Amino acid sequence: MSILHASDVLPEVISPGRTRMIMHTDHVMMVVVDFNDGPHQFSDPPHRHPHEQITYIADGEVTFFLDGIPTYLKAGDMFSVPPDVPHTVQVLTNNARLIDVFTPIREEFLKK
């Protein structure tokens, strides 16, 4: 069993106003992503990956795009993404926190 105390971790800056914290096992990864750079006029560019993804909107509001189709989501909502399907979000509030779960783990997120 592993435990991660948020107070013991310096979140990784992934771009200005955006950070993430990661925890994983051999088969599943959880990533807490904080957007503190909103609201955004446009969505981020769509991306895809071979991982299955489930996301919980812990705070804020976003428009989620799955294969180009927009859906408004707010805190408490969730979405899933099948492997290799283009997706992205547009942050609608000043801040948003998304909690992503991936399987298999996203090796490219791990520090070498």
Beta strands, then each sheet from edge to edge (+ up, - down):
strand 1: 12-15
strand 2: 18-24
strand 3: 29-35
strand 4: 52-59
strand 5: 61-66
strand 6: 69-74
strand 7: 78-81
strand 8: 87-91
strand 9: 96-103
sheet 1: 1+ 2- 3+ 9- 4+ 7-
sheet 2: 6+ 5- 8+
end
